[in-house]
Amino acid sequence: MEKRQLGSKVLQPYAEAIFDLAKKNNLLDEIKVDLYSLITLIKSSNELKELFFSPVIKRSVKKALLTDFVNKLNFKPETTKFLYLLVDRNRFIYIENIFYRYELLIYKFRKIDIVDIVTAVEFSPAQQDELKSIIKAKINSNDVELNFSFNKELIAGFIISINSQVIDMSFLGQVYRLKERLFT
């Protein structure tokens, strides 16, 4: 399932609606698992992607397929109704983007800061835990969620993005900064 973009004015209300419903019924994690499971299932099959995301396939067929999945996977009724709503409004194609926004709402509600880290090499679990503790203390956060990605072009070090702040501790970043100072 490729990332599909649509303005926040259109998708955000869907994320907020499922978030409000989940919060009201104390189902934040359960609905998150339901949505994640479905997205993972769809991403694993090109046939499912075509069925769910094709504008040619009738809504009734998509709903029948969804019914089969939600029954087998024991989804919460709130999740099922939400998924049917997305099908009815031709927004199911954006399920991954809506899910991402739903996750952000959960993090904000639980006061969890999201930290994106790009590294040249993979961090061990012990290094990840240590970095998480350091970041948590530095930004005075209840908790942090670390999202790691890898880029060998950094050569060594890492780049941390917290909210709108970027801290570049990579060798490549140092080379660029040195180049700037030498040639300006």
C-alpha positions as MATLAB code, in Angstrom:
seq = 'MEKRQLGSKVLQPYAEAIFDLAKKNNLLDEIKVDLYSLITLIKSSNELKELFFSPVIKRSVKKALLTDFVNKLNFKPETTKFLYLLVDRNRFIYIENIFYRYELLIYKFRKIDIVDIVTAVEFSPAQQDELKSIIKAKINSNDVELNFSFNKELIAGFIISINSQVIDMSFLGQVYRLKERLFT';
ca = [
       0.000    0.000    0.000;
       1.708    3.148   -1.104;
       1.558    6.320    0.927;
      -1.362    8.288   -0.384;
      -1.595   11.941    0.451;
      -4.739   13.956    0.865;
      -5.077   17.223    2.681;
      -5.385   17.146    6.434;
      -8.723   18.940    6.154;
     -10.122   15.776    4.576;
      -8.334   12.932    6.415;
      -7.835   14.411    9.869;
     -11.560   14.351   10.751;
     -11.641   10.591   10.103;
      -8.651   10.026   12.379;
     -10.210   12.252   15.025;
     -13.555   10.469   14.759;
     -12.094    7.011   15.334;
      -9.818    8.401   18.059;
     -12.745   10.023   19.906;
     -14.791    6.843   19.640;
     -11.881    4.685   20.819;
     -11.109    7.022   23.716;
     -14.753    7.162   24.785;
     -14.949    3.351   24.848;
     -11.435    2.850   26.265;
     -10.341    1.016   23.107;
      -7.378    3.069   21.891;
      -4.961    0.133   21.728;
      -7.493   -2.440   20.532;
      -8.595   -0.334   17.574;
      -4.976    0.502   16.804;
      -4.199   -3.230   16.638;
      -7.274   -3.872   14.463;
      -6.309   -1.188   11.964;
      -2.649   -2.184   11.941;
      -3.571   -5.847   11.368;
      -5.776   -4.987    8.415;
      -3.210   -2.657    6.862;
      -0.484   -5.295    7.264;
      -2.732   -7.921    5.691;
      -3.550   -5.705    2.719;
       0.097   -4.712    2.227;
       1.063   -8.391    2.094;
      -1.039   -9.128   -1.000;
      -1.178   -7.394   -4.356;
      -4.567   -8.998   -4.973;
      -5.997   -7.486   -1.791;
      -4.562   -4.088   -2.702;
      -6.263   -4.274   -6.082;
      -9.571   -5.384   -4.572;
      -9.689   -2.731   -1.867;
      -8.201    0.181   -3.785;
      -9.698   -0.278   -7.227;
     -12.417    2.239   -8.063;
     -13.980   -0.415  -10.342;
     -14.722   -2.865   -7.509;
     -18.163   -2.224   -6.027;
     -18.519   -1.082   -2.434;
     -20.689   -4.091   -1.667;
     -17.835   -6.419   -2.690;
     -15.368   -4.480   -0.559;
     -17.741   -4.605    2.425;
     -18.282   -8.342    1.988;
     -14.528   -8.886    1.943;
     -14.126   -6.655    4.990;
     -16.850   -8.566    6.820;
     -14.959  -11.789    6.224;
     -11.725  -10.305    7.601;
     -13.213   -8.590   10.641;
     -15.053  -11.754   11.635;
     -11.972  -13.957   11.278;
      -9.735  -11.439   13.068;
     -12.294  -10.592   15.785;
     -12.227   -6.858   15.231;
     -14.053   -4.581   17.618;
     -17.497   -3.495   16.322;
     -16.304    0.137   16.447;
     -13.459   -0.697   14.066;
     -15.805   -2.542   11.713;
     -18.280    0.350   11.528;
     -15.429    2.771   10.903;
     -14.043    0.650    8.062;
     -17.505    0.434    6.469;
     -17.776    4.214    6.710;
     -14.466    4.591    4.864;
     -15.701    2.266    2.122;
     -19.025    4.118    1.861;
     -17.275    7.479    1.536;
     -14.589    6.245   -0.889;
     -11.856    6.931    1.655;
     -10.685    3.376    2.282;
      -7.787    3.962   -0.093;
      -6.407    6.357    2.548;
      -6.606    3.895    5.455;
      -2.838    3.897    6.018;
      -2.653    7.681    6.171;
      -5.673    7.845    8.484;
      -4.073    5.180   10.699;
      -0.858    7.225   10.877;
      -2.850   10.276   11.988;
      -4.741    8.132   14.516;
      -1.420    6.984   15.984;
      -0.253   10.594   16.283;
      -3.422   11.461   18.186;
      -2.773    8.582   20.594;
       0.805    9.747   21.143;
      -0.338   13.298   21.777;
      -3.064   12.117   24.187;
      -0.563    9.980   26.107;
       2.076   12.717   25.996;
       4.515   10.564   24.020;
       7.036   12.430   21.887;
       7.947   10.927   18.530;
      11.640   10.954   17.737;
      12.904   10.061   14.260;
      16.478    8.828   14.156;
      18.477    8.196   11.005;
      21.662    6.209   11.629;
      24.516    4.930    9.537;
      24.496    1.593   11.377;
      21.889   -0.343   13.303;
      21.734    0.332   17.045;
      21.643   -2.613   19.446;
      18.633   -2.852   21.769;
      20.850   -1.702   24.659;
      22.000    1.346   22.663;
      18.402    2.131   21.719;
      17.324    1.960   25.370;
      20.217    4.202   26.436;
      19.468    6.733   23.700;
      15.772    6.664   24.632;
      16.622    7.421   28.290;
      18.940   10.279   27.318;
      16.408   11.844   24.948;
      13.582   11.436   27.458;
      15.605   13.268   30.110;
      16.804   15.999   27.731;
      13.358   16.916   26.444;
      11.602   16.309   29.776;
       9.091   13.880   28.268;
       6.802   11.277   29.837;
       7.826    8.842   27.142;
       9.333    8.788   23.680;
       8.707    6.621   20.664;
      11.895    6.070   18.641;
      11.503    5.532   14.896;
      14.763    4.302   13.418;
      15.754    4.351    9.781;
      19.132    3.693    8.200;
      21.197    5.619    5.688;
      24.720    4.347    4.987;
      25.571    7.650    3.289;
      25.846    9.224    6.744;
      29.048    7.166    7.103;
      28.896    7.386   10.911;
      26.764    9.038   13.576;
      23.074    9.870   13.430;
      20.459   12.552   12.826;
      17.702   13.080   15.387;
      14.423   14.866   14.608;
      12.267   15.854   17.575;
       9.186   17.874   16.730;
      10.608   20.578   14.461;
      14.178   20.402   15.781;
      16.901   18.501   13.886;
      20.200   17.540   15.500;
      22.755   16.317   12.966;
      25.527   14.306   14.626;
      26.540   12.490   11.436;
      29.940   12.448    9.786;
      28.327   13.505    6.509;
      26.727   16.491    8.254;
      30.105   17.498    9.681;
      31.663   17.315    6.208;
      28.910   19.545    4.779;
      29.300   22.070    7.606;
      33.075   22.139    7.126;
      32.623   22.618    3.382;
      30.260   25.535    4.050;
      32.740   27.246    6.363;
      35.644   26.786    3.970;
      33.865   28.046    0.867;
      31.764   30.906    2.196;
];
